Amino acid sequence: MNLIALLETAKQEIAKAGLTGWEFRLHTAYRNAGECDPRFGDKIISINSHWAKDESEEQCRKILDEEIEHAVVCFTCLTRETCKENYHCKKLGKVNIGGI
């Protein structure tokens, strides 16, 4: 996917979800495709730029939507312990806040 288009789409989708104070970034860590990290007050949703540039728009949107859902449901999970115990995070199936 075109990374500039991904940045614009992410900004629009974050705003549409009502995530005030959240921002989108591209990251280069190879351990994941996407990440939602509300710890330390940063409120960042990110997607791996190496992965995204080789994937389809549909696949990138899927990961973006998943990370936005994590932010909407789990933004109060500020530690690994509380996130692991949060019913809604468990229901999402894959919790990836701060590398959990």
Number of C-alpha atoms within 10 A of each C-alpha: 17 13 16 9 10 22 15 11 15 23 14 11 15 23 14 10 13 10 15 10 11 19 15 19 15 19 17 13 13 11 9 14 20 24 28 27 23 21 16 8 10 11 18 19 24 24 25 19 21 15 17 21 14 12 13 12 15 10 12 23 17 12 17 25 17 18 26 24 17 24 24 15 15 23 19 13 20 16 14 16 10 13 20 15 11 15 12 14 21 12 9 13 8 11 21 17 25 13 11 12
